[in-house]
Amino acid sequence: MNIVVISQNDLEAQGLKWIAESHMNGVNVSFSENESVDCYVVDMEFWDEDLEERLSKQGVPWIGLSSDRTFLTAYRALKGNAVDLLFRPFDPLLLVKQVQQIRFKMRNVKTHYEDVTKNALKYEDFFSGEITTTPITLAAFVLADKGDYPVLTKSLRSYPFHKVVEVFAFSDFVLVAFLTKDEQSTIEESRMFHEQWKREIRGDLSIFVNANRASNLKDYFKKTKDMTSLIFYEGYDISVIEHKTINWQPLDPFLTPIEQRHWIEMLEKKDTESIQMWMQNEFLSFSRPYPDPEMIRIRLTSVLAQVRRYMKSAHLHDDQWEQSYHEVFEIIVKGSVVYRIVQSTLNFIIHVVSAASKSGANGATTASEEILALMEANYWNPDWNLSACADQLCINKSTLSRRVQKQMGQKFSELLIRIRIREANRLMKETDIPMEEVARLSGFSTASYFSAVYKKYEKRTPTDYRQGSVYN
């Protein structure tokens, strides 16, 4: 597709060229009308009768740009049959979206319709072992909120993909069959859709493009579906291209007698720090190839069984505790992401230990210990804060803030940041994971925010600390 930009601002023209060519395959942007033109981008400052007549004769779609928000500018665009008129400053991706729609309309709809209809895929084709895989690339689109699947399906069917696609809605994901073997263009177009989805819907979406084809369509479909299980470990809001079949690493899901004894000791000692470390090392340190998620769920229920025994010994078995226990069990069985499941399970365990600690302990000391225990259990969640802690303790957040300041001599936020920095230091010293991962596991929302907070409190950068810990 050839686009010609007519603009008096060379810097803006170059920027538009970069945006269009970097976001779309097969697009060439120039500033000369000597070549064939499929679309114009016109600075309305250049508008005159000659340009109007030229655009009218060529019948080429065009998009207007202007800083002049007047009726005359809008009238000229309307009279000249502009596809759209964008007023500065505008989001460059709006221009990309309009160009995509123009390119979509440029296709030979009749030819494509005949080809697609003749070879159209049907739902039953994915379950029949007799269908040979045609030149297609399958991609699975998975949502955190299953209630949004009708919206996702409709959005995919109306989105102006460059490649012809067929969309199939299933209960746990939406399958898109791109009628091409070019998986690289498939992931690029999928990511473009992902960006639009986040801007307009703001729901967590993961996309898996399966470049590991099978000769049989049923097998290709199954491999694509299996890839959606990676969300359990890698979370939502990702767009990836997978070249290998998912093979799960063997794992014994049950606690050994030694592990059971270790859990009994940690609970009896109310050693929340050791409990937290055990849960992190056991469930949040996996790398590919991962264990089967179902084995992880069974292992977590084995841990929960130890907590259940401890609850009975601590006389924590009224209706409210029973309800809390069953809620956590339900999260373990049905939760979609392991770190959220572990976080909920750990919150429950810390709550149990804190409740057991209250009997016979000094009120002020017990309250301080419970607050610190909750901080230790929740620091890795960047959304956990004073309000969340107050909700868990069933007290007013102002009361909690005053209590922390009085009993611990620091603000709640400062204590929480100190715990997060301590954990970040441990990760940087003991592992070589990227800084982005250190930030995430320590409870900071972004690597840049982590770096800024770390420098403020530690008077040096995280990189300086890591390099120093290596040489010391």
Secondary structure as UniProt FT lines:
FT   STRAND          2..6
FT   HELIX           10..23
FT   TURN            25..26
FT   STRAND          28..30
FT   TURN            33..34
FT   STRAND          39..43
FT   HELIX           44..46
FT   HELIX           49..58
FT   STRAND          62..66
FT   HELIX           71..79
FT   TURN            80..81
FT   STRAND          84..87
FT   HELIX           92..106
FT   HELIX           109..118
FT   HELIX           123..127
FT   TURN            129..130
FT   STRAND          137..143
FT   HELIX           146..148
FT   HELIX           149..158
FT   STRAND          165..169
FT   STRAND          174..178
FT   HELIX           183..200
FT   STRAND          205..210
FT   HELIX           217..227
FT   HELIX           228..230
FT   HELIX           231..234
FT   STRAND          239..242
FT   HELIX           257..268
FT   TURN            269..270
FT   HELIX           272..283
FT   HELIX           293..313
FT   TURN            314..315
FT   HELIX           319..334
FT   HELIX           338..357
FT   TURN            359..360
FT   HELIX           363..378
FT   TURN            379..380
FT   TURN            382..383
FT   HELIX           386..393
FT   HELIX           397..408
FT   HELIX           412..430
FT   HELIX           435..442
FT   HELIX           447..458
FT   HELIX           462..471
//
